[in-house]
Amino acid sequence: MRRFILIYIAIAIACILSLQSCRTGGVSAELDYIETYINEYPDSALSVLQNINEDLLYGRSNRNHYNLLLAQAKDKCFIDETEDSVMLSVVNYYSNRRDKEKLFRAYYYLGRIRQNAGRYTESIMSYLDAEQLIDYSDNELQKGLLYAQFGKLYGHQMDFSGALSAYKQAAYYYGRAGSLPHQYYTTIDIGQLYLRLGDYAAAEPLITDVFEWACQSDDNFLAGHACDLLCMLYEATGNFQSLNHLLDSKYATFGPDSLIRNLSMAYKYARDNEAYGMRSKLNDAWKSAISATDTATIYHREYQLYKLLGENDKALCSHENLLIIQDSLVRHALQQPLQYIQAEYFKAKASYIDLQASSRNIIAMLVITLLLIIIFCIVIAFRKSIERKNMEVELYMEQATGLRNDLYNKVSEVTVLSSIIDDKDSDIRNMEYSIAELFTKQYKLLDKLCTVYYETHGCSKDRDAIYKQVKTEIERFSSDKKILRELECIVNSHTNGAMRMIRLELPHLSEMDFRLLCFLLAGFSAKAISVFTGDSTGNIYVRKSRLKTEIQAIDSQTSNKILAYLL
């Protein structure tokens, strides 16, 4: 009650300060103040943010800072947003600013929103973008949250090795942040992964340590979760003495009513040949079931227990019900996107672990066969549309690769020139280094993206995501006025002011014409320019011919100087 009162007072004070701040025009200062307590008191921060008059959010800086904090507060208050348009705007805004720490957070919460929406491939891409900026943040807790999400996604995709590595990294940062709750909640995830992998020796000390801490800290939810895992561990290792001791202790009542503990108690009663107690706990388990997976788990345990008691008719009935619910789970899995079918299959397969070998093998083969048949039908049904889409993507990526090669040639030329800079004056040296700085960055970016694209052999959504990123980066580069101005300056340095002469002599030309001439004078191929401008190579040749005609109309001395670099 005392904690509730303190939180209420904090929210009230924060709201008053917010309203006062807004009235006096200090919205920017108020947002900075929210930064100081949003991690510790996200509910207070959310209340304050929701009470700020959005009409007072003058300027893009305040608006984007507000949207970033709002996404952060909602996420910490377990409000799952699924629409990413606002956060995309925030990412785009901070991408063009020096505040890389906010960009780090923006990418993280973009990933969280996409994860909430079930767009896991895009979510991972956003988290990878955030990881590239992790050194710009001093918030160790935020870093831990990032790697914890990596762990969840890798676990969702059945990449347990990747999940383990991510969770360990998260625990490291939580330790640096001094956040014991986050550290222990991550430790239980690591222990659960070891348990799932059958590494009981590694799982037991971790789960036990979490269990003891949770009991001492009165964290009944975490203690209950750890108790469930200990029950599973003791059953798996045949440590029935420890299992009985745990189930008979007060700790067995921690947390919400537990399906796992009810089933473990039923197993205990069955081993003791106490049919009444067994049925009572099975009934409790049915009351705590909330999903089809829970239902399948109970039918599986009923099959084991009735078989243990020699009630074969009931065991057979439970087995048949299990098959029915498993069929339902498989059908549901088939409704998911292709990249999740394998994960859902392994979830379904996991419930067969303790069935008789013959039944398990038959059912597994039926499921595999069904999956293969349906996957084959899906591939055939959508083959034409997929191929058409892939052709479009591949064509663009080939053009992007050509641009990458053009940039590589530029960088190589600069490298050769840089080897003889001792024989050149300082102005030329500065020019060469500016060329290297301009093109090397773009080459490295395209080289990385193109390499990742051609090395990606997964589902088409992975390649589509990379393709979209390549297209976005190229469009941004080709439309960046600062880069274009730098390129024109470099071209003028190389061509004795050719672009300067063109602008002076042909002022009626459009900016698109000037840009095309700049790319041509820079030595880019027609295919590369096509990627930059979105125009076809045929149109580029036509425009080049027209512009040469325009240049030829200038006095012969000037036109000859310019055309010498266009030929």
C-alpha positions in Angstrom: 0.0 0.0 0.0 2.8 2.4 0.9 4.5 1.7 -2.5 1.2 2.4 -4.3 0.8 5.7 -2.4 4.3 6.8 -3.3 3.8 5.9 -7.0 0.5 7.8 -7.0 2.2 10.9 -5.5 5.0 10.7 -8.0 2.5 10.6 -10.9 0.5 13.5 -9.5 3.7 15.6 -9.0 5.0 14.7 -12.5 1.6 15.7 -14.1 1.6 19.0 -12.3 5.2 19.7 -13.4 4.4 18.7 -16.9 1.3 21.0 -17.2 3.3 23.9 -15.7 6.2 23.3 -18.0 3.9 23.2 -21.0 2.2 26.5 -20.0 5.6 28.2 -19.7 6.8 26.8 -23.1 9.3 24.4 -21.5 8.3 21.3 -23.4 11.8 20.5 -24.4 13.0 20.8 -20.8 10.2 18.6 -19.6 11.0 15.9 -22.1 14.6 16.0 -20.9 13.4 15.7 -17.4 11.3 12.6 -18.2 14.5 11.0 -19.6 15.8 11.0 -16.0 13.1 8.8 -14.5 11.4 6.9 -17.4 13.3 3.6 -16.8 12.6 3.5 -13.0 9.0 5.0 -13.2 7.7 4.2 -16.7 4.0 4.4 -15.5 4.6 8.0 -14.2 6.4 8.9 -17.4 3.5 7.6 -19.5 1.0 9.5 -17.5 3.0 12.7 -17.9 3.5 12.2 -21.6 -0.2 11.5 -22.2 -1.1 14.8 -20.4 1.2 16.9 -22.5 -0.7 19.1 -25.0 0.6 17.9 -28.4 -0.2 21.3 -29.9 2.7 22.6 -27.8 5.2 20.3 -29.4 6.7 22.8 -31.7 9.4 21.7 -34.1 10.5 18.3 -35.3 13.0 17.9 -32.4 10.4 18.0 -29.7 7.9 16.0 -31.7 10.3 13.1 -32.4 11.7 13.2 -28.9 8.1 13.0 -27.5 7.3 10.0 -29.8 10.5 8.2 -28.8 9.7 8.6 -25.1 6.1 7.6 -25.6 7.1 4.4 -27.3 9.6 3.7 -24.6 7.1 4.3 -21.8 4.4 2.1 -23.4 6.8 -0.7 -23.9 7.9 -0.6 -20.3 4.3 -0.5 -19.2 3.6 -3.7 -21.3 1.4 -1.8 -23.8 2.1 -3.6 -27.1 2.1 -1.3 -30.1 2.0 -2.9 -33.5 1.9 0.1 -35.9 5.5 1.2 -36.9 4.8 4.3 -39.0 5.5 6.8 -36.2 8.6 5.1 -35.0 9.9 4.9 -38.6 9.6 8.7 -38.8 11.6 8.9 -35.5 14.3 6.6 -36.9 14.5 8.7 -40.1 14.7 11.9 -38.1 17.6 10.8 -35.8 19.4 9.1 -38.8 20.1 12.6 -40.0 21.2 13.9 -36.5 24.2 13.6 -34.4 22.3 12.1 -31.4 23.2 8.5 -32.0 22.0 7.4 -28.6 18.5 8.4 -29.4 18.9 6.6 -32.8 20.0 3.5 -30.9 16.8 3.6 -28.8 14.6 4.4 -31.9 15.9 1.3 -33.7 15.3 -0.8 -30.6 11.7 0.3 -30.1 11.1 0.0 -33.8 12.2 -3.6 -33.4 9.9 -4.1 -30.4 6.9 -2.8 -32.3 7.6 -5.1 -35.3 8.1 -8.0 -32.9 4.7 -7.3 -31.3 3.3 -7.4 -34.8 4.9 -10.8 -35.5 7.2 -9.3 -38.2 10.2 -11.1 -36.8 12.6 -10.8 -39.8 12.1 -7.0 -39.9 12.4 -6.9 -36.1 15.8 -8.6 -36.2 17.0 -6.2 -38.8 16.0 -3.3 -36.6 17.8 -4.8 -33.6 20.9 -5.3 -35.7 20.7 -1.6 -36.7 20.5 -0.8 -33.0 23.4 -3.1 -32.2 25.6 -1.1 -34.6 25.0 1.9 -32.4 25.3 0.3 -29.0 28.6 2.0 -28.2 26.9 5.4 -28.4 24.8 4.5 -25.3 25.9 4.6 -21.7 22.6 2.9 -20.6 23.7 -0.6 -19.7 20.1 -1.6 -18.9 19.0 -0.7 -22.4 21.8 -2.8 -23.9 20.7 -5.7 -21.8 17.1 -5.3 -23.0 18.4 -5.4 -26.6 20.2 -8.7 -26.2 17.2 -10.1 -24.3 15.0 -9.5 -27.3 17.6 -11.2 -29.5 17.3 -14.1 -27.2 13.5 -14.3 -27.5 13.6 -14.1 -31.3 16.4 -16.7 -31.6 14.4 -18.9 -29.3 11.3 -18.4 -31.4 13.1 -19.5 -34.4 14.5 -22.5 -32.6 18.1 -21.2 -32.7 18.9 -22.2 -29.1 22.6 -21.6 -29.5 22.0 -18.1 -30.7 19.4 -17.6 -27.9 21.9 -18.8 -25.2 24.6 -16.4 -26.5 22.2 -13.5 -26.6 20.8 -14.1 -23.1 24.3 -14.4 -21.6 25.2 -11.1 -23.2 22.0 -9.6 -21.7 22.9 -10.9 -18.3 26.3 -9.3 -18.6 24.9 -5.9 -19.3 22.2 -6.3 -16.6 25.1 -7.1 -14.2 26.9 -3.9 -15.2 23.7 -1.9 -14.7 23.3 -3.4 -11.2 19.8 -4.6 -11.9 19.4 -7.9 -10.0 15.8 -8.5 -11.1 16.6 -8.2 -14.8 19.7 -10.4 -14.2 17.8 -13.1 -12.5 14.9 -13.1 -14.9 17.5 -13.6 -17.7 19.2 -16.3 -15.7 16.0 -18.3 -15.5 15.7 -18.0 -19.3 19.2 -19.4 -19.7 18.4 -22.2 -17.3 15.2 -23.0 -19.2 17.2 -23.2 -22.4 19.7 -25.6 -20.8 16.8 -27.7 -19.5 15.2 -27.8 -23.0 18.5 -28.9 -24.5 18.9 -31.7 -21.9 21.9 -30.1 -20.3 20.6 -30.8 -16.7 24.0 -30.3 -15.1 24.2 -26.7 -16.4 20.5 -26.0 -15.8 20.2 -27.1 -12.1 22.6 -24.5 -10.4 21.1 -21.6 -12.4 17.5 -22.5 -11.7 18.3 -23.2 -8.1 20.1 -19.9 -7.6 17.2 -18.0 -9.2 14.7 -19.9 -7.0 16.5 -19.1 -3.8 16.9 -15.4 -4.7 13.2 -15.1 -5.7 12.1 -16.7 -2.4 14.3 -14.3 -0.4 13.1 -11.3 -2.4 9.4 -12.3 -2.1 9.1 -12.4 -5.9 6.4 -15.0 -6.0 6.0 -14.9 -9.7 9.7 -15.6 -10.4 9.8 -18.2 -7.6 6.7 -19.9 -9.1 8.4 -20.0 -12.5 11.6 -21.4 -11.0 9.6 -24.0 -9.0 8.0 -25.2 -12.3 11.4 -25.6 -13.9 12.7 -27.5 -10.9 9.8 -29.9 -11.1 10.5 -30.5 -14.7 14.2 -31.0 -13.9 13.7 -33.4 -11.1 11.2 -35.5 -13.2 13.7 -35.6 -16.1 16.6 -36.7 -13.9 14.5 -39.1 -11.8 15.2 -37.2 -8.6 11.9 -38.0 -7.0 13.0 -37.4 -3.5 13.8 -33.7 -4.3 10.6 -33.5 -6.3 8.5 -34.8 -3.4 10.2 -32.4 -1.0 9.6 -29.4 -3.3 6.0 -30.3 -3.9 5.4 -30.7 -0.2 7.0 -27.3 0.7 5.3 -24.0 0.9 7.1 -22.9 -2.3 4.8 -25.1 -4.4 2.1 -22.6 -3.8 4.1 -19.6 -5.1 2.9 -17.7 -8.1 -0.3 -18.3 -10.1 -2.0 -21.7 -10.2 0.6 -23.8 -12.1 -0.2 -26.4 -14.7 3.3 -28.0 -14.4 3.1 -28.3 -10.6 -0.4 -29.8 -10.7 0.8 -32.4 -13.2 3.9 -33.1 -11.1 1.6 -33.6 -8.1 -0.6 -35.9 -10.1 2.5 -37.9 -11.1 3.6 -38.1 -7.4 0.2 -39.5 -6.4 0.2 -42.0 -9.3 3.6 -43.3 -8.2 2.2 -43.7 -4.7 -0.8 -45.5 -6.2 -3.1 -42.8 -4.8 -5.7 -42.7 -7.6 -8.0 -40.2 -5.9 -5.2 -37.6 -5.3 -4.0 -38.1 -8.9 -7.5 -37.4 -10.4 -7.9 -34.4 -8.1 -4.6 -32.8 -9.4 -5.5 -33.7 -13.0 -8.8 -31.8 -12.4 -6.8 -28.8 -11.0 -4.6 -29.0 -14.1 -7.6 -28.8 -16.4 -8.8 -25.7 -14.5 -5.4 -24.0 -15.1 -5.2 -24.9 -18.8 -5.5 -21.8 -21.0 -4.3 -22.9 -24.5 -4.4 -25.8 -26.9 -0.8 -26.6 -26.0 -1.8 -26.9 -22.3 -4.6 -29.3 -23.3 -2.2 -31.4 -25.3 0.2 -31.5 -22.3 -2.6 -32.7 -20.0 -3.7 -35.4 -22.4 -0.2 -36.6 -22.7 0.2 -36.7 -18.9 -3.1 -38.5 -18.5 -1.9 -41.1 -21.0 1.3 -41.7 -18.9 -0.6 -41.8 -15.5 -3.4 -44.1 -16.6 -0.9 -46.4 -18.2 1.1 -46.4 -14.9 -2.0 -47.3 -12.9 -2.9 -50.1 -15.4 -6.1 -48.3 -16.6 -5.4 -49.0 -20.2 -8.9 -48.0 -21.6 -8.5 -44.6 -20.1 -4.9 -44.4 -21.3 -6.1 -45.2 -24.8 -8.9 -42.6 -24.6 -6.4 -39.9 -23.5 -4.0 -41.0 -26.3 -6.8 -40.6 -28.9 -7.7 -37.2 -27.6 -4.1 -36.2 -27.7 -3.9 -37.2 -31.4 -7.0 -35.0 -32.1 -5.6 -32.0 -30.4 -2.2 -32.5 -32.0 -4.0 -32.6 -35.4 -5.6 -29.2 -34.5 -2.2 -27.8 -33.5 -0.7 -28.9 -36.7 -3.5 -27.4 -38.8 -3.0 -24.1 -36.9 0.8 -24.3 -37.6 0.1 -24.6 -41.3 -1.8 -21.3 -41.3 1.4 -19.5 -40.3 4.0 -18.1 -42.7 6.4 -20.6 -44.1 9.4 -19.6 -42.0 7.5 -20.5 -38.8 6.2 -23.9 -39.9 9.3 -25.6 -38.8 9.3 -24.0 -35.4 5.6 -24.9 -34.9 6.3 -28.4 -36.0 9.0 -28.9 -33.4 6.7 -27.5 -30.8 4.1 -30.1 -31.7 6.7 -32.8 -31.9 7.9 -31.9 -28.4 4.7 -33.2 -26.8 5.3 -36.7 -28.2 8.6 -37.2 -26.3 7.3 -39.7 -23.8 4.9 -41.6 -26.0 5.7 -45.2 -27.0 8.3 -45.4 -29.7 6.0 -46.9 -32.2 3.2 -44.3 -31.7 5.7 -41.5 -31.8 7.3 -42.6 -35.0 4.1 -43.1 -36.8 2.6 -39.8 -35.8 5.9 -38.0 -36.6 6.0 -39.5 -40.0 2.4 -38.5 -40.6 3.0 -34.9 -39.6 6.2 -34.7 -41.7 4.4 -36.2 -44.7 1.5 -33.8 -44.2 3.8 -30.8 -43.9 5.8 -31.8 -47.0 2.6 -32.2 -49.0 1.1 -28.9 -48.0 4.4 -27.1 -48.4 4.7 -28.6 -51.9 1.1 -27.4 -52.7 1.9 -23.9 -51.4 5.0 -23.7 -53.5 3.2 -24.8 -56.6 0.3 -22.4 -56.0 2.4 -19.3 -55.5 5.4 -20.2 -57.7 4.6 -17.7 -60.5 4.1 -14.7 -58.2 7.1 -15.5 -56.1 9.3 -15.9 -59.2 8.1 -12.6 -60.7 8.8 -10.8 -57.4 12.2 -12.5 -57.1 13.1 -11.5 -60.7 12.4 -7.8 -59.9 14.4 -7.9 -56.8 17.3 -9.8 -58.4 17.4 -7.3 -61.3 17.6 -4.4 -58.9 20.3 -6.1 -56.8 22.3 -6.8 -60.0 22.1 -3.1 -60.8 23.1 -2.3 -57.2 26.0 -4.7 -57.4 27.1 -2.9 -60.6 27.0 0.4 -58.7 29.0 -1.2 -55.9 31.6 -2.2 -58.5 31.7 1.3 -59.9 32.3 2.7 -56.4 35.0 0.1 -55.8 36.7 1.2 -59.0 36.6 4.8 -57.7 38.1 3.8 -54.4 40.8 1.8 -56.1 41.7 4.8 -58.3 42.0 6.9 -55.2 44.1 4.2 -53.5 46.5 4.3 -56.4 46.7 8.1 -56.3 47.2 8.1 -52.6 50.4 6.0 -53.1 52.1 8.9 -54.8 50.7 11.8 -52.8 54.3 12.7 -51.7 54.8 14.2 -55.2 51.7 16.3 -55.0 50.8 19.6 -53.3 48.5 19.8 -50.3 45.5 21.0 -52.3 45.6 17.8 -54.5 46.2 15.7 -51.4 43.1 17.2 -49.8 41.1 16.6 -52.9 42.1 12.9 -53.1 41.3 12.3 -49.5 37.8 13.9 -49.9 37.2 11.6 -52.9 38.2 8.6 -50.7 36.0 9.8 -47.8 33.0 10.3 -50.1 33.1 7.0 -52.0 34.7 4.6 -49.6 31.8 5.0 -47.1 29.2 4.3 -49.8 31.2 1.4 -51.2 31.6 -0.3 -47.8 27.8 0.1 -47.2 26.7 -1.3 -50.5 29.4 -4.0 -50.4 28.1 -5.2 -47.0 24.5 -5.2 -48.0 25.0 -6.8 -51.4 27.3 -9.5 -49.8 24.7 -10.2 -47.1 22.0 -10.4 -49.7 23.8 -13.0 -51.9 24.9 -15.0 -48.8 21.3 -15.1 -47.5 19.7 -18.4 -48.4 16.7 -18.3 -46.1 13.2 -17.2 -46.8 12.4 -14.6 -49.3 11.3 -12.1 -46.6 15.0 -11.9 -45.4 16.2 -11.0 -48.9 13.3 -8.6 -49.4 14.2 -6.8 -46.2 17.8 -6.4 -47.3 16.7 -5.4 -50.8 14.4 -2.7 -49.3 17.3 -1.5 -47.2 19.6 -1.3 -50.2 17.0 0.6 -52.2 16.5 3.0 -49.3 20.2 3.6 -48.8 20.8 4.2 -52.5 17.9 6.6 -52.8 19.1 8.5 -49.7 22.6 8.7 -51.1 21.5 9.8 -54.5 19.2 12.5 -53.2 21.4 13.8 -50.4 22.1 17.4 -51.4 25.3 17.5 -49.3 26.8 14.5 -51.0 25.8 15.8 -54.4 27.4 19.1 -53.7 30.6 17.4 -52.5 30.5 15.2 -55.7 30.2 18.3 -57.9 33.1 20.0 -56.1 35.2 16.9 -56.6 34.2 16.8 -60.3 35.1 20.4 -60.7 38.5 19.7 -59.2 39.2 16.9 -61.6 37.8 18.5 -64.7 39.1 22.1 -64.5 35.6 23.3 -63.4 33.5 21.5 -66.1 30.3 21.6 -64.0 31.0 25.3 -63.1 31.2 26.1 -66.8 28.1 24.1 -67.6 26.0 25.9 -65.0 27.3 29.3 -66.2 26.8 28.7 -69.9 23.6 26.6 -69.7 21.6 28.0 -66.8 18.2 26.9 -68.4 19.0 23.2 -67.8 17.0 21.4 -65.1 18.6 20.3 -61.9 18.1 16.7 -63.0 20.1 17.5 -66.1 22.9 19.0 -64.0 22.8 15.9 -61.8 23.1 13.6 -64.8 26.0 15.5 -66.2 27.7 15.4 -62.8 27.4 11.6 -62.6 28.7 11.3 -66.2 31.7 13.5 -65.5 32.4 11.5 -62.4 32.8 8.5 -64.6 29.7 6.5 -63.5 28.4 3.9 -66.0 24.9 4.2 -67.5 23.7 1.2 -65.4 25.0 2.9 -62.2 23.3 6.1 -63.0 20.1 4.2 -63.7 20.2 2.9 -60.1 20.9 6.4 -58.8 18.1 8.2 -60.8 15.5 5.4 -61.3 15.7 6.1 -65.0 16.2 3.5 -67.7 19.6 3.1 -69.3 18.0 3.9 -72.7 16.7 7.2 -71.5 20.0 8.0 -70.0 21.8 7.5 -73.3 19.1 9.7 -75.0 19.5 12.5 -72.4 23.3 12.3 -72.7 23.1 12.8 -76.4 20.7 15.7 -76.0 22.9 17.4 -73.4 26.0 16.9 -75.6 24.2 18.7 -78.4 23.4 21.6 -75.9 27.0 21.8 -74.9 28.2 21.8 -78.5 26.2 25.0 -79.0 28.5 26.8 -76.6 31.6 28.5 -77.9 33.9 25.9 -79.3 36.7 26.4 -76.8 34.5 25.9 -73.8 32.5 23.0 -75.3 35.7 21.2 -76.3 36.9 21.4 -72.7 33.7 19.9 -71.4 33.2 17.3 -74.1 36.7 16.0 -73.5 35.5 14.7 -70.2 32.2 13.3 -71.5 33.7 11.2 -74.3 
